[in-house]
Amino acid sequence: MVDHKNGNDTPSSKESTSFRPVDDPHVELFLTMHYRKMLRELNGPQKKKSKYHLVVLFCFLLMIYGFSAYQYADDGTTEGVFEKGYIQVTLSLTHVVLITVWIVVAILITAILGSSKFVLLLYWVLVYWPLLSIIMAAVFGEFNDPDFDHASWTLYLLIVLEVMTVLTWVGVYKVYPKYVTSNWFRQRHARRFWRIKLLDDGNTIEYDGMMGRCGRHFACRYVGDTNATGLPHGRGIWSDDSYNGEVLTGTWVNGIPVAPFSSRQYGGKGSTYSAVQIAYFFASDDQFEANKLVPTNDEPPRCGIASVECSTGGEFMTHLPHATLLSGPFVEGQDGITIGTICKDLDSGSQTVDPVTSLQINTDDPRGVQISGHLYAHTGSPFTRKTTQIIIDVIKTSNSAAKYEAIDDQDDQEEANDELTEEKLHRSTVDGFARRNIRLEVDKSWTRITTKDALIFLPGFNSWPKHSLESFGQMMAMSPKLNQQVYPIVFCWPGAQVLTYRNATFASASENNRKYFLQMLNSLQLEGITNIHFVSHSLGVQTLMNCFEDEADGSPSKVSQCFSPASKVGDDLVLSNRELEKFEKLTCRSITLLNPDFPLRAFTERGFKSIRRVTSLITIVGDKADQALFWSSLINGGVNRFGGSQPSVLDFKGRTNEKGLQKLVGKNIDGVYLTNNEDEGTVPFQNSDLIMQSSLRIGKKEQANITYLDCDVIDTTGLDTNVNNLRHAAYSVNSILLRDIEEIVTTGRRAADRSTLLHKKGNVFEYCHAPSFVTPV
């Protein structure tokens, strides 16, 4: 575990660089932060994938045609050989083949390796230099000089350029980072290399830039808590006024910044970064950085805390998000460590409870009135139907927190080189913001909940633990309001690899998967974490639905029995507060299914009922153009055609009839309803709580033949920003989808009441969003 008080433990990670401490704590701190700066410089930001190389190709082809049109006389002179309006193309078949290969290579590099740090090397080695050699061969071929072997010279020049390019790339991206991070360099030469010196104030460090004595000098400093050796430990701010330097505010452990912290680049576009803590529950036998080909989960589950650093604004870096393990993995339940205690450790860095500055009072739940973050004192339930008034006091408090600030945002580059003074660090708290001096307090009939809600994320197929943490961490970093109000947890199930998709399907429905999921919920409940939200993506939906699947006799599963009943439509079905109190169960606040890889008919026949039993806030996010789900529907359609078996949770009446493309929920988002076709066994539910009860417009024809299920279906087919070509995983960076998920979890509102959605028909909504190419009027 990371101990923020004693200063004895450091973050652990399988991929963190191991450095031997330098005697001088200021130099040690400088080297640690310079390593972060070097990663940003070498990896660079992500860039829009463009086809600029094809434009370059077209220009080069014009040059080739132009040179080919210039003909020479038999005597070697150039008199009168150029005829106006006459062009002769002399490209040989070899040249045509080589250029065709070049076009294919250029497209493949952009499509497959466009975000890789090797792309620059590949462009020069495989595209630019070979194309230049083709042009040179075409040009030199026009000179009929028997003493000049143009083919050999072109080949020799190509080899030299290729070797020099590779050596330059290796030197910049491999040798230099290894050299400046080696213990030998850090111990003996780092101080002289950058001419590091500590100024008289005891905090400010001055050092040389890349040009050494001939270049600019920069200054950096740390203000905040330290340990016995003088290294940052606790809360503090680091400032570096170089172009790629950063201003980092947050938590430190023995000289290393650890989540939670926020950072911004000092120069350039002022890009911002954020590191968040994520609790993890490993319910698989996979390694941290790779899944097993054949998925298994025979080992006991493990839990711990991970740190995920992400880009949040400005330029998004190619090496982010980046996940490391801060603590664990610990065997769940061993030595008193559970996922519940891990979640409590997420709050250990906070010394005070944040004051209540906003309250949300809900009256649309049939179970009664509820106040966010509070329980009704007389029953201990979040709901009550007995209260007739709620009194809220507005209390003013004084703001006496110690204040610091890094280099002023308005300082120009020249002022940044001046001596850093305490006066420049006085306008914000170590937390990065001034605490509000007004708080709200509810009357004594309500007590404030000391624990947050748990937000449990179930990743999709072929998502190894590190990748799962990074994708969910990016989502939480882009939603700071959501991150403050929940305990983020990743449930890592055996996700398999690309070639073992079918194995992943059966692994998601395994008995161990269900057992470990139940164990996680019980551990949360023991620590008083009773409000649960589920967010599941792709094939992870199968894991979630398997855990809630009813038993063979129709009774609720053990996981379902952990939760109190969901709100009903009729008052006669509503439990009283005292009856609800007897359950002492978890409360499922919401279930969000992102691009679900789950059979549509299995969901409408049985699956929906199993999850609607525990929550009334079910949201399905899908995309009709989802390419990943297309391949899934094709594979499962083939399984149906050849009579292959499926886990019981995926089975449905007439499954063998879907032999082409099996209909999936995430791709057939307009079909989350039941029809009155008794021949196919699709008859509406008789329970009114499973049927959509809304004043939204539904056509007469649809109303007569269709029974819409009581859930919100969001159509994201129209979104075209921050969506990859597969259109399968936009939830982590698409701001529209992120804000909507945040509103679901923090407010509990249905789609009809959320601000960004427009109603299409039935239970289907879409975002009010203009395509990226539309310009303002």
ZAVO-50629 format. One record per residue: x, y, z of N, C-alpha, C in turn. Coordinates in steps of 0.05 Angstrom, whole numbers, plus 5000, padded with zeros to 4 digits. Layout:
BEGIN
XYZXYZXYZ/...
//
This chain:
BEGIN
501749765000500050005000501850255000/500750464989502250714989501550865015/503650925030503351055056504051355052/502051525054502551815050503551955075/503751805097504451935122507251865131/507951615129510551535141512851575121/512251575095514451625076516251385072/515351145077517050905075516650755050/514150765039513450605016513350774991/513950654968513850794943511950644924/510850784904509150644885510550414872/509050194868510249964855508949924828/510549854808509549804782511449624767/510449444751512149264735513649414713/512749654707513849794684515150054692/515250124718516550374726519550344725/520950554717523850544715525050544742/527050374747528350354773530850524773/530850734790533150914792534350904819/536950924820538350934846538251224856/537451274881537251544890539851704889/539551954881541852134881542152264908/544652324917545152424943543652694948/543652874929542353134932539453104925/537553154944534753124938533753304916/534953544913534053724892534753614865/537153504862537953384837536153134831/535652974852533952744848531152824838/530053034850527453134842527553234813/529653394807529953494779530053264759/531553054764531752834745529152684742/527652654764525052524762523152684744/523052944748521253104732522253144703/524953134700526053154672525352904657/525252674670524452434656521552454646/519752564661517052614651517052804628/518653014629518753204607519953074582/521852894585523152764562521052574549/519352444564517352274552515452444535/514752674544512952844527514352944502/516953004504518453104481518852884460/519552644469520152434450517652304438/515452284454513052154443511352344427/511252594436509652794422506652754424/505152944412502252924414501152754391/498652654395497252524374496452724353/496552644328495852824306493652694289/492252874276490052774259491152614236/490052384231490952214209490052344183/492052424167491452544142492752394119/491952454096493052324072494952504058/496552654073498352854061500452714044/501252464052503252324036502252264008/499652234004498552183977498752433960/498452673973498852923958501752943950/503552873968506452873962507052693938/505752453938506152263916505252393890/502952523890501952643865503952853855/505053013873506953223864509553093853/510452883866512852743856512352623828/509952513824509252393798509352613776/508352853783508453063763511353133756/513053123777515953173771517052963753/516352713758517352493741516452533712/513852593709512852633682514252873669/514753083684516053313673518853253663/520453103680523153023671523052833647/521052663648520852463626520252603599/518952843600518252983576520553133563/522753153579525053303568526853093554/527053113528528452913512531153023502/532952843496535652923488536152833459/537653003445538352943418540452723417/540852613393542652383390545552463397/546252723392548952803398549352893426/547452863442547652923471547053213478/546453373457545653653463542653663469/541853903477539053943483537754143465/538954193442537854403424535254303410/533154453414530754403399529354143406/529954023428528753763434526153793449/525754023461523254063476521154183457/519054043453516954143435514554213452/513554453447511254553462508854373459/507554303482505154143482505653853478/508153763478508753473474510053363499/508753153510509753023534510052723528/512352613535512852333532513452203559/511752013567512151873592513851633587/516051613602517951393598518251213622/516251203639516351033662516350733653/518150583664518250303657516250143675/515849893668514049723684515149693713/517749683716518949663743518249913759/518450143747517750393762514850393770/513050313752510250303759509650113782/510949883782510549693804511549803830/513949933830515050043854513350263865/512350433848510550653858507950543869/506850333857504450203867504950093895/507249953898507949843924508250073945/509450293936509850523954507150623964/505150643946502550743953501250563974/501450303970500350103989501750134016/504350154017505850174042505150434056/504850654042504250904054501450894067/499550774054496850744065496850564089/498250344088498350154111499650284135/501850434131503150564153501250764167/499850914151497951114163495650974177/494550764165492150634176492750474201/495050334201495650144222497450264244/499550414235501550504254501550804256/499350934250499251224250499851354277/499151214299499551324326502051214339/503651054325506050944337508351144335/510151124354512551294354514551214332/514150974320515850884299515050984272/512751134271511651204245513551394229/514951574244516751754230519051604217/520151404231522251244220521251084196/518850974198517850814176517250984151/516251224155515751394133518251444117/520451514131522951584117524251334105/524251114119525550864110524050724088/521450714091519750564072518350724051/518150984055516651154037518351364023/519351554039520651784027523151714012/525051584025527651524012527251333988/525651113990525150953966523851103943/522051283949520851443928522851623915/524651743931526751913921528551763902/529251513910530951343893529551283867/526951243867525451183842525651433824/525251663836525451913820528251943808/530251903824532951933815533651733792/532651493795533051293774531751373748/529251483751527851583727529251813713/530351993730531752233719534452153707/536052003722538651933711538451753687/536251613684535851433661535651593635/535151853636535052013612537752083601/539852053618542552113609543851863599/544451853574545751623561548751643564/549751643588552551653592553651373600/555151243582556050973589557950963612/559251183618561251183641559951223668/557351283667555951333693553851123698/554450953719552550733727550550853746/548450973735546451113752545050913771/544550663762543050473779544650413805/547250363802548950303825549150533844/549550783833549751013849547151073864/544951033851542351073864542050873887/542750623883542550423904544350483928/546950563921548750633943547750873960/546751073946545751303960543351233977/541551063967539250973983540150824008/542150654005543050504029544250684050/545850884041547051074060544951234074/542951334059540851494072539151324091/538651074084537050904101538550844127/541150784125542750734149542950974167/543451214155543651454171541051514185/538851474171536151524184535651344207/536351084204535950894226537650964250/540251024244542051094266541151354281/540251544266539251794278536851734296/534951574286532651514302533351354327/535151154324535951004348537351184368/539051364358540451544376538551724392/536551834379534752024391532751884410/531651654400529451534415530251304433/532651194429533550964445536051024462/538151114449540751154463540651384482/539651614473539651844491537951794516/535451694513533851644538535251444557/536451234545537951044562540251174576/541651354562544051474573543351664596/541351844592540652034613539151914636/538051674633536651544656538351334669/540751284660542451084672543451174699/543750994717544751064744547451184743/549151094725551851204722551751504715/550051574696549751854688548552014711/546451914723545052054744546852114768/548551924775550351964798552652144792/553852134768556352274763556252514745/554452514726554652714705552152884702/549952824715547552974710547853264718/549053314742549353584752550953754732/553153644721554753804703553453824675/552053614666550853614640548853844637/547153884657545254094656546054334673/548454334685549354544703547254614723/546454414738544354444758545454584783/544154794792545054934817542655034832/542855024858540755114876541255404883/539155574880539455854886539255904916/539756154924539956214952537356174968/535056174954532556144970532155864979/533855674970533655394980531655224966/530055334948527955184934528255184904/529155404893529255444864531755314852/531355154831533555024817533855154790/536355234783536855344756538455144740/537855124714539254924698539255024669/541054894653541254964625539354804608/538554914585536854774566538454584548/537354514525538554324507541154424495/541454694492543854814480546054864500/545654784525547854814545548355104551/550955174552551755444560550855654539/550555564514549855754493546855804491/545255654506542355694504541255834528/538655814531537255944553537555794579/537255934601537255814627534355804637/533655594651530955564661531055524691/528755564703528455534732526155354739/526355204760524255034770524355024800/522054954812522054944841519754774851/519954684876517854534889517054684915/514454704920513454824945511454634956/511854534980509954344992511254175013/509953955020510853775041513153605031/514953535050517253375044517653165065/519252955059519952755079522552825093/523552635108526052685124528452745107/528552635082530852675065530652925047/528353065049528053305034526553265007/525753025002524252974977521253034981/519853124960517053174962515452934972/513752974992512252755003509752875016/507452825004504952945014503753104991/502953354998501753534978503653754971/503753824945505554034937505254104907/506754314899506754414872509554414861/509854314836512354334821511954524798/513954704793513754894771516354884755/516154874729518454874711517755054688/519355274684518655474664519855424636/520855184631521755124603519355074585/519755064559517555034540515954784545/517354554549515954304554515854244584/516354444601516154404629513154394637/512754344663509954314672509654444699/507154504705506354584732504554364743/505554214762504253974772503354024801/500753974806499554014832498353754842/499153654865497853414875499453264895/499253004895500452834915503152724906/504952714926507652614921508352404942/509852204933510851994951513851964946/515452044965518352014964519552124937/518652364930519752504907518452434880/516452264880515052174856512152264857/511252404836508352484836506652234830/504652204847502751974844499952084844/498151934833495352014832494252034860/492552234865491452424845493152674843/493552764818494853014813493853124786/494253384782493653504757496153664748/496353694722498753824711498053974685/499554174679499254314653502054384643/502254374616504754444603505154754605/507654834612508155124615508055264589/509255154568509355284542507355164523/507755224497506055104476503155174480/501354984478498555024480497454994508/499354974527498454944555496854694560/497654474547496154224549495954144578/493654024585493253934613493153634615/493953534638494053254644492953204672/491952964676490852904702491352604708/492052554733492452274742490252204763/488951984759486851894777487451624788/486351574812486651304824484251134817/484850884809482750694802483150444818/481050354831481150094845480749874824/482149654827481849434808481349174823/479849004809479148734819479748544797/482048404799482948224778481647944783/479747874766478347614768479147434745/481647454738482647284716485547204722/486647024706489446944709491247094689/490347304677491947454658494147614671/496247674655498347854664497448144662/498848324675498048604675498048724647/499948644630500248764604499348584581/498248354586497348174565495347974575/493447904558491547694564492647424555/491747214568492346944559490846874534/492046714517490646634492488146474499/488346284517486046134527485346244555/483146384557482546524582481846334605/482846384629482246234653481946424676/480646334697480546484722480546284746/482546114747482745914768483946034793/485746224790487046344813485046514829/485646554855483846734871483947014861/481847174864481847454854483747624870/484747834857486648014870485648304867/486448474885485448754884487748944892/487349194886489249404892488449664881/490349854880489950124869491850174847/490950284825492550354802492450654798/494550764787494651054779494551064749/492851234738492551264709492951554703/495051624688495451904679494451934651/492952144646491552184621491852474612/491652514586491352784574488452864577/487953114584485253204588484553454572/486553594561486053834546488453914529/487954074509490154154491490953924474/493553874472494653654456494553404473/493653184460493552924474496052764466/497652694487500152564482499852274474/501652174457501451904447502051694468/503551764489504251564509502251554532/500151724530498051724550495451634538/493651504553493851454582495851234589/496851254613498951064623498250974651/497950714654497150594680499450464694/499750514720501750374736500350284762/501450084775500249974799501450124823/499750254839500650384863500750194887/498950004888498949804909497849544899/498749324911497849064903499348954878/498248744866495648624873495748454898/493748484915493348324939491148114935/491547884947489447684945486947784960/484747784947482247884959481547724984/481247875007480447765032482747675049/485247675039487547585054488647825070/489247775096490247985114488348215116/485748165113483848375117483648575094/484948525072484948705049482748605029/480848775024478748715005478348944986/476748914966476149134948474749354963/473349294985472049495001474049665016/476049545028478049695042479849855023/480149734999481649884978480250144971/477650124968476050364961476350574984/476350495008476750675030479450805029/481450655019484150775016484250984995/482350984976482351194956481851464969/480551474992480051725006482151795026/484151615029486151655051487751915047/488151995022489752245017488252495024/485652485028484052715035483952745065/484952965075484953005104482353115115/480753245098478253355107475953265088/473553275099471253205083470353455068/470053445042469253675026466453765035/466154025039463554135047461454095025/458954075034456754045014456154325003/456454354977455954614964453554594944/452554354940450154324923448654074932/445954084929444353864937442353794915/441753544911439853454892437653304906/435153394904432853274917431153144895/430652884897429052744877426352664889/424252714874421552644883420152464863/421552374842420152224821420551924825/421651834847421951544852419551454869/418151244860415851154876416451064904/419051014910419750934937419751164957/419751414946419651644964421651854956/421852054973423652284969426552194976/428452284961431252234968432952474963/435052504980436952724978439652594972/440952684951443552564943445552594966/446852364971448952354992447852355020/445252295024444052295051442252055055/441851985080439951775088437851895107/435451795106433351885124434051765152/434451935171435551855197433751645212/431151665209429351495225429351205215/429951165190429950885179432650795168/434450985164437050915152436850855122/434650915110434150865082434651125066/435451095041435751345024433051455015/430851305020428251395011426351425035/424551615032422451635053419951755040/417551655049415051765040413551915062/414951955085413752075108414352365111/416552455100417352735104415452925091/414953155104413253365093414753615087/417153635098418753875092421753805096/423353945081426253925083427454195088/428954225110430154485117433154475110/434054675096436854695088437954955098/440154935114441455165125443855245107/444155505103446455615088448455725108/450755605110452755665131455255785117/456056015127458556145117460856075136/463056015123465455945138467856115128/469856125145472256285138474156105122/475756235105477656085088480456155098/481555965113484256025124486355825115/485755685092487655485082490155615073/492355475077494955565066494855575036/496055785024495755824995498455824981/498455714958500755714941499955744912/501655824895501155814867503755784851/503655654829505955634812506355884796/508155874777508656104760506156214748/505756474749503256604740502756544711/500256474704499556424676500156654658/499956904669500257144653503157224649/504957104663507857174660508757104633/510257274620511257204593513857054597/515056984574517456804575519756944589/520057204586522357334599521957344629/519557404638519057404667519357134679/518956924663519156654674521956584681/523956724670526756664676527656814701/526057004710526857144734526656964758/527757064780527656904805524856854814/524156604821521556534830521256604860/519256764866518956854894516456734906/516256744932513856644946511356794938/511757054930509357214922508057104897/509656954880508556834856507156574862/507156494887505956234894503856274915/502256484912500456554934497456554928/496656484904493856534898492156284897/493156044902491455804902492455614923/490755434931491455244951493155024939/494354854956495854624946494054434930/491454434936489554274922488954384894/489954624888489554734862487154914859/485654954880483355134879482855244907/481555474908480855594934478255464944/478355384969475955264981473655464983/471255374977468955554979468355605009/467355845014466755915042463855905048/462255775032459355735037458755435034/457355325054456555045052453655015060/452454795052449654735057449454505077/447454525094447054315115444054255117/443353995114440553905116439853865145/437253895151436353865179436953585190/436553555216437353305229435753065222/433653095207432152865197433752705177/435852825166437452685146440352685156/441752465151444552445158446252415132/448552535132450252525109451652255106/451652145082453051895077456051945076/457651795091460551835091461951685069/460551505056461851355034460651445007/462151404986461251474960459851234947/458651284924457651064907459950924894/459550674887461550514872460750514843/462650574825462150554797463950334786/462650114779464049864771464049844740/466449824729466749814699467549534691/466149424672466749154661467749194632/470349154627471349204600470548994580/471249044555470348864534472348644527/471948524504473548304494476348404487/478448234492481248284485482248544499/481248594523482148824539483748724563/486348734562488048634584487848834607/488748754631488348934655489449214651/491849244641492949514637491249674618/490449564596488849704577486149774589/484949594604482349654617482549884636/484749894652485150114671485550374656/486950364634487550614619485050724605/483350554594480950654581478950764601/478650624624476850714644477950964658/480650964663481951194675481651444658/481851414631481451644614478651754617/476751574618473951664622473651814648/474851714670474551854696476052114696/478352124683479952374682478552594667/476952514646475452704630472852784644/472152654666469752724681470352774710/471653004716472553064743470253064763/467953154755465653154774464852874781/464752694761464152414767466252284784/468752344779470952224794470852294823/469852534830469752624857467452484873/465452384859463052284872462851984874/464751834862464551544862467251414868/467151164876469450994877469650844850/471650914833471850774807473150504811/471850294801472850024803472849884776/474949744769475049584744474949294752/472949154741472748864745473948734720/476348624723477748504700477148204699/475548124679474847844675476647734652/476747474647478547364627477647444599/479047644588478147764562479147624537/481047434540482147284517483547464497/484047354473485447504451483747484426/484747614405483147634380482347364369/484147164370483646904358481946724376/481346804400479846634419477346784428/475946904410473447044416471346854429/471046624417469146434428469846344456/472446314462473246244489472446464509/472746714500471946934518468946934524/467346854505464446834509463846634532/465146404531464646204552465946274578/468246414577469446504602467746714616/466346884601464647084613462246964628/461446724618459146584631460046364650/462546364658463546154676462546184704/462445974719461545984747463446144764/466046124759468046274774467646574769/466946644745466546934739464247044756/462146884758459846974774460546974804/462046774813462846754841464546994849/466547064833468347284839466847554838/464947574820463247824819461647854845/460547634854459047644879460847704903/463247594903465147644924465947944925/466248064902466848354901464548514913/462048454907459748594917459548564948/460048324957459848274986462048435001/464348454989466548615002465848905003/464549014983463749294983461549335005/459749145006457549175026458549175054/460549005060461648995087462949255096/463849415076465049675083463049905081/460549835079458450045079458050185052/459250075031458950195004456550054992/454250174992451750034985450450134959/451350364949450150464924452050394901/451050244882452650134860451650224833/453550304816452950364788454650164771/453550064750454949884731455150014704/457650014693458050094665459549874652/458449754631459549524618459849584588/462049484577462649534548462849274533/461649264510462049054490461448784502/463448594501463048324511462948324541/463748534554463448544583460548544592/458748614573455848604579455048314584/456348124570455647844575456447754603/458647854613459447804641457247914660/456448154656454448274673451748124672/450848064648448347924645448447644656/450747514654451047244666450847254696/451847464709451747484738448847524748/447247664731444447724739442547514728/443447324712441647124700440146974721/437546934717435946784736436746494737/436146364759436746084763434945914745/435545664743434045484725431045474733/430445504759427645494768426245764766/427645964754426446224751426846414774/428146324796428646504819431046684812/431146914826433347104821436046974828/438147064814440846964820441847064847/444046954856445147044882446047334880/447047414856447747694853445347874854/443147794842440747954843439647984871/439947774887438947774914440547954932/442848054923444448244939443148524938/441448574919440348844915437448864924/436749094933433949144940432349174914/429749134916428149144891428149424879/427949434852427949694839425149814842/425050074836422550214839420550114819/418050094827415949994810414250224799/412450164782410750374770408250424788/407050214797404650244813405250274843/403650444857404150484885403750224901/402150044891401649794906404049614907/405949674889408449504888410749634903/410349864915412450014928412749914957/415149854965415749764992415850005011/414949975035415250185054418050205063/418750425077421550465086422350245106/420550175124421149965143421549695130/419949635110420349385095422949385080/423649625069426149645054428549625072/428149725097430349725116431049435124/429149255124429648985132431448835113/431548935088433148795069436148835074/436949075083439749135087441449045063/440549125040441749045016443049275001/444449204979445549404962443349534945/443949774935442149914917443549954890/442349844870443449884843442250144831/443950344830443050604821442650614791/444350494776444150504746445750284734/444950204710446450014693446650144665/449050184656449550294629451050094612/449850024589451049824571452049974546/454749974543455950114521456649914498/455449964475455949794451455749504459/453549414470453349144481453548924460/455348744464455648504447453948284459/451348304455449448124468447148084449/446147834446443947774427441447944434/440348064414437948234418435648074429/435047844418432847684426433247574455/435647494461436147394488435747614509/436347864501436048094519433148154523/431548164501428748234504427048024517/427847764513426347544524426747504554/429347514562429947444590431947634603/433947724588436047884600435148144613/433348284598432448544609431048514635/429348304637427848264662429748224686/431948084681433748024704435048264715/435648474698436948714709434848924716/432548924703430449114711429349054739/429848814748428948744775430448904796/432949004790434549134811434849434806/434249534782434449824777432449904756/431550154758429750264738431150444719/433850484723435350664705437250494689/436350404666437850234648438250384622/440750424614441450574590443050404571/442250394546443650244525444750444505/447350444500448650614481449650444458/448650504433449450344410449950504386/450950374365451750504340451050304317/449450394298448650224276451050154258/453050324258455450284241457750144256/457250024279459349904295460549664280/463049694272464449484256465249244273/465949294298466749064316464348884320/462049004324459648834328458748704303/459448814280458848674254460248404253/462848404260464348154259463347964281/462548064304461347894324458747764315/457047924302454547814292454947614270/457147654254457747454234458747194246/460447214266461446974279459246814293/457546964308455346824322453246724303/452846864280451046754260452046494249/454746474245455946224236455646004257/455846074282455445874304452645764302/450645944298447845864296447445684272/448645754250448345594225449245314228/451545274241452745004244452044874270/450044974284449044844308450944854332/452545054333454445084356452945154381/454245094404452945154430453545434438/451945544456452245804468451645784498/452945954514452145954543449146014545/447945924567445045944570444146234570/445846424580445046704581444746824553/446046694533445946794506443846654489/442646454500440746284484438046424483/436446364463433746474460432246304440/429546344440427846194422428446264393/428746064377429246114349432046204343/433946144360436746234355437846114329/437145864324438245734300437245854274/435146024276434046154252435746394244/437246514262439046734256441746624246/441846534221444146394211446046584195/445146814188446946994173448347174192/447047394199448147584219446247584243/447347494266445747494290445347784299/442847844306442248114315443348164343/444848384346446048454372444848714382/444648744408443448974420444849234411/447549234412449049474407448949574378/448149404360448049474331445149514322/443349364333440449384326438949534348/439749784352438749934375435850024372/434750004348431950074345430049844352/431149614359429549374363429249284392/429749464411429549384439426549404447/424949224437422149214443421248924438/418748874445417448614439415048654421/414548454404412248474386410148264394/407748284383405648094389405647854370/408047764364408347534346408647284362/406447154368406546914385407946684372/407946684345409246454331412246444338/413446684342416246694349416646704379/414446694394414746704423415246974434/414947184418415547454427412947594435/412147544459409647674469410547874491/409048094494409748294514409748184542/411448314559411348244587408648324599/407748164618405248224631405648424654/408148444665408648624687408948904676/407449094687407549364677410149504683/411649414703414149544710416349494690/415949304672417949244651417349384625/415049514623414149644599414549944602/415350064580415750354580413250504587/413250664608411050834615411851124612/411051244589411951514583409951664567/410051924568408252094552409552154525/411952034519413252084494411551984471/411852114448410252054425410951774414/408951604410409251344398406951314377/407751244353405751224331403651024337/401251054325399050864330399750584321/401050564298401750304288403750164306/405650324315407650214333406350134360/404550304370403350254396401749994395/400549924373398849694371400549434369/402849444357404349204352406949174368/407749384381410349394394410049464424/411549324440411649384469414549464475/415049724479417749814484418549754513/420949664516421949594543422649854558/422449834585422850074602425750124606/427050224585429950294586430350514566/432650654568433350874550435450764530/434850794504436650714483437750964469/440450984469441751224458443151144431/442351274410443451224383445751424379/448251314377450551484372451651464344/449951364325450851344298451651604286/450351824295450952084283453452214295/454652114316457052234327459452174309/461052384304463352344286465952474298/465852564323468252674335469252474356/471952444357473252264376472051974374/471451884350470451624346472251484326/473351244333475151114315473650974293/475250854274474050734251472150504257/472750364279470950144287468350244299/468250494308465950604320464850434343/466750354360466050154381466950244409/468450454412469550524438470050824441/467850974439468151274441467751374469/467051194488466151284514468351424531/470951374524473051474541473951764534/473351854509474352124502472152294489/469952184480467852344467466452504489/466752764488465652934510462652924512/461252884490458352874491457352634506/458552404499457852154512458752154541/461052274546462152284574460252444592/459452684582457652854598454952704604/454052554585451552414589451852194609/454052034608454551834628454751954656/456152184657456552324682453852414693/452052504676449352594685447752354694/448052124682446551884690447351814719/449951804724450951714750450451914772/450852174766450752374787447952474793/446152464773443452564777441252354777/441852124764439851914762437451974744/437852164726435652234708435352044684/432952004676432351854652432952024628/433051894604433852034580432052274573/429452244578427552454572428152714588/429452684611430052914628432853014626/434552884610437352974607437553184585/439453364589439553604573440553574544/442053364538443453344512441953164492/439653054499438352854483435852944470/435352834446432852884431431452614427/428852624430427252374427426852314398/427352054390426851964363424151824361/423951604374421451444375421651244397/419351164408419250964428421151024451/423050834456425050874477427750964466/427851054441430351124428430751424428/433251504435434051784435436651824419/437252064412439852124400440852394411/443452444408444652684418444152924399/443653154411443353404396446253494389/447053424365449853454358450153504328/451753704321452253754292454753614284/454953504260457353384250459753574251/462153464252464553634255465053814232/464053744208464653914184462754144181/460654164198458654374196459854634208/459754844193460855104203458555284213/459255464231457155644242455955824220/453455884223452056054203452856344207/
//
